[in-house]
Amino acid sequence: MRRFVEAAQLKAPQLICHPGGAKVLDAMEVALDLQKGTLRDEREVLRSYGNMSAPTVLFVLERALQRGLRGSAILSALGPGFTANLLALEAVYA
């Protein structure tokens, strides 16, 4: 993830993840050295809708935008056969 952030030249990006499950979110917070509870939008979407596969991340993105997401973000989705996808975003409002 760090190499992706550097290559995309992002500064302090917000992380928007596919919530594959509570254990996945816990592991991501530990692996990425995030404070516990950082992935709150992901946990709320998981509670409300469950894991709807990789597109679940779009529900998380919607919540982040409603909260006023601004600046750099990384969209992270997990897929079948353990595929991981990353997308750099810049949230800009006119």
ABEGO torsion letter per residue (X at the ends): XAAAAAAAGBBGBBBBBBBAEAAAAAAAAAAAGBBBGABAAAAAAAAAAEBAEAAAAAAAAAAAAAAGBBEBBBBBBBBBGGBBBBBBBBBBBX
